[in-house]
Amino acid sequence: MYKVDPPPDPKEVAAIEARRNQEKEQQSQFFNVWTRGMRVDAEALNSQAEEKKLRKAKKQSKVAAYGTDQVQYDMEQAERTHRLDKKVQEFWKQKQQLKKRRELDLWDSDPLRGEFPAHLGDNDPYWGPASLQCFSWEDLDRATCLRMQQEEFMHSLERPLQEQQQQQARVEENCADTLSEQLRLAMDLRATQLAKLEECCHKAIMSAKANANKAQEDFPLGLLNVDHRHTHGHYTMFMKGFNTRFTIFLTT
């Protein structure tokens, strides 16, 4: 009979081969006296040395670049300084000529031309800030300043008086309005009272006339003698023979 074995699994074969290689590598490291004694990884050291060289080269390149920039900056600064110096020289030649100077020159051949005019004021263009033209006790505008101070002081004094007068005027105006309103109300009340009194008097007169007419109708004319009297604000009628008196009060 023939013996038939199943074919081996490739994954298992690869795993076995990997373990064998790992064991061989471990044995080579273990049996290597130099590596075992120093306990150093040569590959790691070599990689660190390469990295150090790369960092050093990179740093040197940066320093070189900075040096180039510094040289360029120095050149630009020198050129800028040269331009400024040139402009200053041109300004001196144009604006600060010898004939335009303001300082006193003892060797001036034309003294009248070098003389300065009299002091005209604090803003005199012929005198500089160090000429001491205005001292602490001097003031060219003192009169104007005093007048302005006096005006301001008078205005500050008049302001409270004006406010007080305005307030008093407002109070008086309010009082006048109140009095006029009270007077108007009193006049209206008086007119109402007079109208009521007039109406009452009119009613009394009409009633008296009606009573008199009725009495004349009821009695003969010969027996009725009416005496009219008007004294001190009332009107009185006497009917003689009947002891009858009609009094009408008149109020004015």
FIBADO-974349 format. One record per residue (C-alpha): residue number from 1; x, y, z. Coordinates in steps of 0.25 Angstrom, whole numbers. Each point is the difference from the previous one (the first is absolute). Layout:
BEGIN
NUM:X:Y:Z
...
//
This chain:
BEGIN
1:0:0:0
2:4:14:-3
3:1:10:11
4:-7:13:-4
5:2:13:9
6:-8:12:-1
7:8:12:-6
8:5:10:11
9:-7:13:3
10:8:12:-6
11:-3:9:12
12:5:-11:10
13:13:-2:-8
14:2:16:0
15:-2:1:15
16:10:-12:2
17:10:7:-9
18:-2:13:7
19:2:-6:14
20:13:-7:-5
21:6:13:-5
22:-3:7:12
23:6:-11:9
24:13:1:-9
25:0:15:1
26:-1:-1:15
27:11:-11:1
28:9:8:-9
29:-2:12:9
30:2:-9:13
31:13:-7:-5
32:6:14:-6
33:10:3:12
34:1:15:-4
35:-15:3:-1
36:-3:-8:12
37:11:7:9
38:-3:14:-4
39:-15:-2:-1
40:-1:11:-11
41:-8:1:-13
42:9:3:-11
43:-11:4:-10
44:-7:9:10
45:13:7:3
46:3:2:-15
47:-14:5:-3
48:2:10:12
49:14:5:-6
50:-7:2:-14
51:-11:8:7
52:10:8:7
53:8:3:-13
54:-13:4:-7
55:-4:10:11
56:14:6:0
57:0:2:-15
58:-14:6:1
59:5:10:11
60:12:4:-8
61:-9:3:-12
62:-9:8:9
63:12:8:5
64:5:2:-14
65:-14:5:-4
66:0:10:12
67:13:4:-3
68:-4:4:-15
69:-12:7:6
70:9:8:10
71:9:4:-11
72:-11:5:-9
73:-6:7:12
74:13:7:3
75:2:4:-14
76:-14:6:-1
77:2:7:13
78:13:6:-5
79:-7:5:-12
80:-11:6:8
81:10:7:9
82:7:5:-12
83:-13:6:-6
84:-4:7:13
85:14:6:1
86:-1:5:-14
87:-14:6:2
88:6:7:13
89:11:6:-8
90:-9:5:-10
91:-9:6:10
92:11:7:7
93:4:6:-14
94:-14:5:-3
95:-6:4:13
96:12:3:9
97:8:9:-8
98:10:10:7
99:-8:12:-4
100:-13:-6:5
101:5:-3:14
102:-6:7:12
103:12:-1:10
104:8:12:4
105:13:0:-8
106:11:8:6
107:8:0:-13
108:-12:5:-8
109:4:11:-10
110:-14:5:-1
111:-5:2:14
112:-12:8:-4
113:-5:-12:-8
114:3:-10:11
115:-8:9:11
116:-13:-6:4
117:-13:9:1
118:-6:3:14
119:-8:-10:7
120:-14:0:-6
121:-7:-11:8
122:1:-14:5
123:-1:-6:-14
124:11:8:-5
125:7:-8:-11
126:13:6:2
127:2:-5:14
128:1:-15:3
129:-5:-8:12
130:13:3:8
131:0:15:-1
132:-8:3:13
133:-8:11:-6
134:-12:-2:9
135:3:-1:15
136:-10:-4:11
137:-4:14:4
138:-2:5:-15
139:-12:-2:-7
140:-3:8:-13
141:-15:-4:0
142:-2:3:15
143:-11:11:-2
144:-8:-9:-9
145:1:-12:10
146:-4:9:11
147:-12:6:-8
148:-4:-14:-3
149:1:-5:14
150:-8:12:5
151:-11:-3:-11
152:-1:-14:4
153:0:4:15
154:-12:9:-3
155:-7:-10:-8
156:1:-10:11
157:-5:10:10
158:-12:4:-9
159:-4:-14:-3
160:-6:-3:14
161:-7:13:0
162:-6:-2:-14
163:-5:-14:5
164:-6:5:12
165:-7:11:-7
166:-5:-10:-10
167:-5:-9:11
168:-7:12:7
169:-7:4:-13
170:-5:-14:-2
171:-5:0:14
172:-7:13:-2
173:-6:-4:-13
174:-6:-13:7
175:-5:9:11
176:-7:9:-10
177:-6:-12:-8
178:-5:-5:13
179:-6:13:4
180:-7:2:-13
181:-6:-14:0
182:-5:3:14
183:-6:13:-4
184:-7:-6:-12
185:-6:-11:8
186:-5:11:10
187:-6:8:-11
188:-7:-12:-6
189:-5:-4:14
190:-5:14:2
191:-7:0:-13
192:-7:-13:3
193:-5:5:13
194:-5:13:-6
195:-7:-8:-11
196:-7:-9:11
197:-4:13:8
198:-6:6:-13
199:-7:-12:-3
200:-6:-1:14
201:-4:15:0
202:-7:-2:-14
203:-8:-12:6
204:-4:8:12
205:-4:12:-8
206:-8:-9:-9
207:-7:-7:12
208:-3:14:6
209:-6:5:-13
210:-8:-13:-1
211:-5:1:15
212:-4:15:-2
213:-7:-3:-13
214:-8:-11:7
215:-3:9:11
216:-6:11:-9
217:-8:-10:-7
218:-6:-5:13
219:-3:13:6
220:-7:13:-5
221:10:11:-4
222:-6:10:10
223:3:-9:12
224:14:-2:-5
225:10:10:3
226:14:-4:-3
227:12:8:5
228:13:-2:-7
229:13:3:8
230:14:-2:-4
231:10:1:12
232:14:-5:1
233:1:-11:-9
234:-14:-6:1
235:-13:3:-7
236:-13:0:9
237:-14:0:-4
238:-11:3:11
239:-14:-4:-3
240:-9:9:9
241:-12:-6:6
242:5:-14:0
243:13:1:8
244:8:-6:-11
245:14:3:-4
246:8:-5:-11
247:15:2:1
248:10:-2:-11
249:15:0:4
250:9:6:-11
251:15:-3:1
252:10:8:-8
//
